Amino acid sequence: MPASSRLARAIVIALSVSPAVTVAGTLDYSLYAGLEHSNNIALSSNNPMSDNVLTPGGTFRFTQMGSTFQANVAGTFEYRKYLKNNFDSQAQTQLAGQGNWTIAPDRLDFSIEDYAGVQPVDQLASDSPDNQQQTNVLVLGPTLRMRFGNAARGQFELRYINSYASRVDDFDSSRGMAAFRVYRDLNPTDQLSANVEFQRVDWDHQPSDANYDRKEAFLRYTSTLAHFDADVMVGGTRLEFNGGRNTSAPLVRMQVGWQPTPRNAFTVSGVYQYADAAQDIITTPGAFATGDVADRTQVIDPFGGGNSFGNGGFGTGGSGISTGSAVIGSEVYKERRVEATWNWRSERVTLTVSPSFNKLRYINDGTFNQTDRGVSVGIGYRLRPTLTLSGFATADKVRYDSFDRKDSTVRLGLDLRQQVDQHWSWHVSAARDRRNSTAVGQDYRETQIFVGVVYRR
């Protein structure tokens, strides 16, 4: 089934859960159109091709907080037309959403989640238009709730999880998950929970030996204060493969935010876990903690940022959907990831610095064992109340251990945007990309110029 059909099916399921959802909820959206020029659209090292790309699209955010139905969904839909016909036109979708139907108050719910995005087909190749694919992860099932006194409560969850990629069959899977959780309110701002999860993973296009059971037990602590918030999970994971191999490791997921002054904000998130690509998409740092999955997409401003490091809202040129960096497939890996962001704001100046570190070690095939270090910096200056000039820089260094390959990628650019009135804005940017690689044919240079206009509801 095509990715667009699977995504449409997920939306239909979510809407059918509550007929009144489109009336009672809040919908914000924007429509945009952009024209991008690239002097090396395929990111080739020796045969650069220039092209102009027309990118009409739209973003939306829908929220519903009713007593029967609750939803938080955001997404971007974009059509990319290559005017010189060097590549076929593409329709791309980025979506993150949660919906919950309360069948019996405080007793029985039914929830649905969907995560759609654009990922590389081959992570070892450059991010050219023919190295992109649509991915989708759908999660749905019932939740049975129960209470143990005034301060404690429990819930039992059953979930069906389906993962799909438009071009890499190895990503396709069907999963069943059962979980039992007990929550204890320590005070009005702090909560502690004990969690046990069991997941069965069956790959659609892999030998049965690759299928496995995932068993996890962990404690989770959350705290929400005026200037500090924390979400920390600590426990362990055990994997049992059909082929007879078993392995265990600690499980840590965390996100901590601190705002010491009105102008300063710090965020640190990270994971230490066993994961595969689909599992990682569901439990991305910064999303699992808050439950506000809509923040993982370009919500209302399609040109507001969104590179792989996170740039604190600075545009990095180009369209509203960026390509992720996941290795799309069925391999399980041990992941160590840390990301941090510092934001500083004054009346005219905004500064964001975001370093990151990611280390993957695969259990069965070490081909993609890698260590990734990155940093992004953005600075914005408000020239006039409605006109802002921004500069951005990102640097990324990836080392592949199994074949001693190193890639260093740098992106520099300027971005100018103006809010014309309550609904209309325009945006123009110029960016320069450079990659140096020890692999033959993977160096490239590219210059992009982008002009876009946005109508915001």
N, C-alpha and C positions, 0 to 999 in steps of 0.2 A: 504494500500500500504506500503511495507517495507520502512524503512528509506533510505536504499541505493537507491531504485528506485526513491523516491522523490528527493533525492539529485542529482541523474543523470538527472532527468527531469529539475531541476533548471539550471544545467550546460548547458544542451542542449538549453534551452530557451535563456540563456545569449549568447551562441556562435552563435545562429541563428540570433541574432539581428544584427550582423555585420560579414559577411563572411570573411573579411580581418583581423579580430582581431588577429588570431594566427600568422599572418605574420608580422604585423606592430608593435605589442607589444613587451615588454621585459619580458622574462621568466627566472627566476633564480630558481634553484631547488637543492635538495640534496637527496641522497639515503642512507639509513642507515640500519644496522642490529645490534641487541643487544641480549645478553643473560643475563637474570636476575635470580638470585637464592633468594628465600624467605624461611625462616624457619617457616612461618605462613601465607601461601598464602591467607587463608580465614579470617584472622584477628580474629581468635576464641579466646575466653577467657579460654577455658578448653580443646580444642581438636586441637592443632596446627598441620597443615599438611605442610610439605615442598614440594616445587615444583620448577622446572626450566621452565622459559618462554622464548621462542624464539620470538623476535619482529622485523621482517623486516618491513620497511616502507619507506616513502618518504615525503618530504616537498616541497612546491613550493610557489613562489610569481610571479604573473603576473601583469604588469602595462601597460596601454595604455592611452596616452594623446593626441589622434588625434582630429581633428576638428569635425569628425563625431561620433567617439566612444571613450569613456573614461572608463577605468576600473582600479580597484585596488582590487585584489583578492589574498588571501593567505590561505594555508591550510596544513594539515598533514593527511596522510593516513597510517594506521598501521594495521598489522595482528598479533594477539597474539595467539601463539600456546603453550598450556600447555603440556609439554613433558611427565608428569606422568599421563595425562588424568584425573586429578581431576576435571577439568572444560572443557566445550566445547570451541573450538577455537572461537575467536572473531575478526571481522573486524571493526575497529573504524575510525571515521572521525572527524576532527576538521576543520571548514572552516569559514571564514569571508570575504565577498566580496561585492563590489558595482560595477555595470556597468550602463552606461548611453549612450543612443543612441540619438544623436541630429538629429531630423527629419527635423526641420526648424530652422536655426540658430536664437538664441535670441527669439524664439517663442514657439517651441514645442519640448519636450524631452520625452523619455520613459526610465524609470530606473528600475533596478532589484537589489535587495539585498538578500543575503542568509547568514544565521548564523546556523552552525551545530556544535554540541558538544556532549560530554559525560557527563551525569548527573546521580545522584543516583536514584534508584527506590524508596527506602525508606530512607529518610534522617536520621531517628532514628537508622538505622543499620550501621555497619561499611562498609568501602569501599572495599568490597570483590568482586571478579569477577562476582558473580551472583547477585550483587546489582548495576549493571551499565546498562545504556540504552542510545540509540542514540536519540538526539533531533534535530529538524530542524525548523527554522522559515524563511519563504519565503515572501518577500515584493516586489510587482511590480505594476507599473502603470504610467500614463502620468503626465507631468508637463507642464502647459501653462504659459509662461513668458510674462511680459509686462513691459514697461518703463514709468516712470513719471518724465520727465526732465532728466538732466544730472547725478544727484546724487542719485536719488530714482528709485526703480524698485519693481515690485511685481511678485508674482507667485501663481498659483492655482494648487493644487496637488490632485490627486485621487489615492488611493492605495488599493490593495487587499492584505491581510495579512493572511497567513496560518501557523498554528503551529501544530507540530506533534511530538509525542514521541513513541518509538517503543514498550514500555511495559505499560505505564500509559495512559489510554484512556482519563482521565480527562483533560489532557493538550491539546488535539486536539481541534482546533477552526478555524473558518473562520471569518474574520473581514473586514470591509470596513472603509476607512478613507478618509476624505476630509479636506483640510487645505488651508488657505489663508494667505500669508505672504507679508509684505511690508518691504523692506530693504532701509536703508539710510546710505550712506557713510559719516561719520563724518570727516575723513581725510584719507590719504593713508593707515594708519595702524589700524584704528578703524571703527567699523560698529555697527549700532543699527537696530534692526528689531522688528516689531510687528507681532504676530502670533496668529491665531485662528484655533483650530483643533476640529473636530468632529469625533468620532470613534464609530462604532457599533460592538459589540462583541457577537458572537453566538457560544456557546460551542456545540460540536458534540455529546457528551455523557452525558449531564447534563440536568436537568429539565429546562423548559423555564424560570422559575423564576430567574435562575442564569444569564441569558443574561442581558446585560446592555448597556447603552449609556455612552460614556466618552466625556465630553466637557472640553476643555482647552483654556485658553487665557494667553499669557505671552509675556514679553519683553525679548529680548536676546541681550547681548552686547558682542562683541568680539574685542580683541586687540592683535596684533602681533608685538612685538618689538624685537630688537636684543637680549636682555637678559631677556625679560619678555613676557608672553602671558597669556591671560585670556579669558574664555568663561563662561558667567554667564547668567542663565535664571531664571526669577522671574515672577510668576503669580499665577494662581489658577486652580483647577480641581474640576469638579462636576460629580458625578456618579449617574445615574438614572437606577435602576434595574427594570426588568419586574415585580417583585413581589411587587413593590410599594415603596421600600425603596430608599431614596435619601440621599446623603452625600457629603460634600464638604471639601476641605482642601487646604492650600497653596501649591504651586509647586515651588521648587528650585532645579536647577541642576547647578553645577559649576565645573570648572577645572582651576587652576591657576598654572603656572610654572614660576620659577625664577632661573636664573643662575648668581649669583653675581660675580663669578670668573670662569675662565676656568676649575677649578678643582671641583667646587661645583655646585650642581643642586638640587632644591627643587620642588616638585610637590604636590599639595593638590587637591583632588576632592571629591565631595559628592553630595548626593541627599536628598531631603525631598519631598516625593511624594506618591500618590496612584499607585500601580503597581500590576501586576500578573507576573507569571514566564516568559511568552512570552514577555510581555512589558519590563520586566527587561533585558532580553537578548538583546533586540534591543537598549536600552538606557543605557548600562553599562557605569559608569563613566570612563572617559579617552578615550572613543570611540566616543560618540555623539558629543564631542566638536571639535575634529580635523577633523573628517571625514575620518581619516586614519585607517579604520577598520582592515586593515591587521595587525596592531600592536597587535591585540587581539589574534593572533595565534603564534605558534612556526613557524617562517617564514623560515629561512635557517638553523639555528642551532637547530636540533631536541632535543638536550639535554641541551639547554641553560636556562632552568628554566620553570616557568609557574605554580607555585603552586597557591593556592587560594588567598594568600595575595599579590602576586607579589614580586619577589625577585631580581629585577634589573639585571637579566641575569645570576644569579648563578644557576648552576644545583642543583637539589635536589635529584638526583638519579632516576633510573627508566627510563621509555620510554618517547617518545616525546609527548604523550597525557595524560593529567591529568584529573581526574574526578572533575567536578564542585561541587558547594554546594547548588544549587537552590532546593527549594521545588517544584517539578514538579507537577502541578495540576491546578485547575481552581479558587482557592480561591484568592480573592483580599485582599491586605494588605497595610497598611501604612508603608512606609519604611523610616528609617533615617540611612544614611550611610555616613561615612567619611573615606577616605583613604589618607595616606601621604607617600611620599618617599623622602629620602635624599640619594644622591649619591656623593661620594668623590673619586677622582682618582688622583694618582700620576704616576710616571714613572713605578713603580713596584706594587703598592698596590691599590686595589679597595675595597671600603667599601660601603655597602648599608644597610639602616635601613628603614623598612616599617611597621608602625603601622596601624591598621584598627579598625573600630567600626561599627557594623551593628545591627539595632534594627527593628524587624518586629512585627507588631500588625495586626492580621487578622480581617476583618470586620464581617464575619458571624460565623466562627468556630475558636475559639482561641487555638485549640490543638497545633499548631505549633508556637504560640507566643514565640519569642526567642530574646535573646540578645547575641551577639557574639563579643568578643574582641580578637584581634590577633596581633602578631608582628612577623616579620621575619628579620633576620640579616644574611648578607653574607659578607665574607671577602676573597679576592683573592690575591695571591702573585705570581708574575711572576718569577719562578725560573730561567728560561732561556727565550730568546726571543720567543720561540715557545712552552714553557712548563709552565703551570699554575696550581697551587695547590689552591683549594678553600675549605673553611669551611662554613657550613650553619647551621642555627638553626631556627626553626619555633615553635611558641607556640600559641595555640588557646583555648579559654575558651567559651563554649556555655552553656547558661542557658535557659531551657524551663520552662516557668512560670506555665503553666496549670497543670503540674504534677511534679513540683519541681525536675526536673532532671538537673544535671550538668555534662558536659563532659569536661575534660582537656586533650588536645592532644599535645605532644611534639615530634618533629622530629629533630634529630641531624645527621650530616654526614660530610664526606670528599669527595672531588671530584678532580681527576687529569685528565688533558687533554693535548694533544699535537697536534699541527698543523704540520704534517709531511712535507707537501709541499702545493702548491696552491690548490690542490683538496682533499687531504686525511688528515684525522685526526682520532685520537682514544680517547677514554674516558673510565675511570673506576671510580666507586664510591662505597661507603659503607655508609649505613644509618641505624639508629636505631629509631624505632617508639614506642611510649608508650602512651596509653590512659587509664586514670582513669575516671570511670563513676559511678554515684550513681545508675544507672539502672543495674539490674541484667543481667549478661551475656554480657555486652558491654565493659568490660576491655579487653585490649589485649597488647601483646608485639610482635614486629616483627623486624627482622634483614634482610636487603637486601644487596646483592652484585650485581653490574651491570657492564658489560663490553660491549662496543659498538664501532663500526667503522662507519665513515661517508665519503661518497664521495660527494663533493660539486662542482657544475658546475662552 
